[in-house]
Amino acid sequence: MSIYERLRDYFQDQANTLADEKAASKVFPNAADAGAAREGILAAFLTRHLPTRCELIRGGFIFDFLGSESRQIDLIVTNDLTLQFKLPAESGQQDKSFNCVEGCYCAISVKTNLNKAGLIDSLAGFASIPPMPDPGNRLNPMITNRHLFLDLPFKVVFAFEGIDPETLHAHMNEFYAGSPTPQNRRPDLIIVNNRYVMARAGRAGAVSRNGTRVPPLDYRLTDVKVWKYVGAWSLMYLLVKIQEAACVGPHFFFSFAGFLDNLPV
């Protein structure tokens, strides 16, 4: 068996385990407790697999130096150069945190069952993330495509169950028709575990495995009827995209001096 087959089987086992753990979380009668448990399931998976330069925080918001703040985001992956703002352990909420947008690689919205209301909540959350600042001459000139930085953080909806993809796409179109949102504040990846994945093409477009051309910033759908191991592919894709963000992020020089200057005295 080749390394690629072993990786496929490994990540498919991970997708199956996520599904099993989600089913076990039904033991919690309180919806909030069950939701927190399911966030924890995905958080544990990411913690085991992310590069060591990444930090995973749960239940935080993202801000910029102008003072803008996002809605609460379920999971945020930050880089190793940003200051951390975490409540102490004795508070009982040490997972709650916040961070500046320049220090964020990925923002993840976790849903138990992705219905219309849950989808809109995720889309509105991503739309609220402050934009990256103009990098000016602070971005390494080796990064010739500035959108690799400006489009961060990578935005993901992860659900354990959900509506069919055609209905989901229609709800997305309806939301954006009434709530114009910059392209770099729309989801890059939507996963319904072991059922389907909607991956967004880059600004240059993409080519699917069957040779079909995907227009720039459009979504390509893959479901379990087409790929038996869609669970494995979607989890590996998620990790690859966070790893790519972790390669780009450190090439931007940023400092908290601007926050210091704005601190009331």
Order of alpha helices (4+ residues) and beta strands (2+ residues): alpha-alpha-beta-beta-beta-beta-beta-alpha-alpha-beta-alpha-beta-beta-beta-beta-beta-alpha-alpha
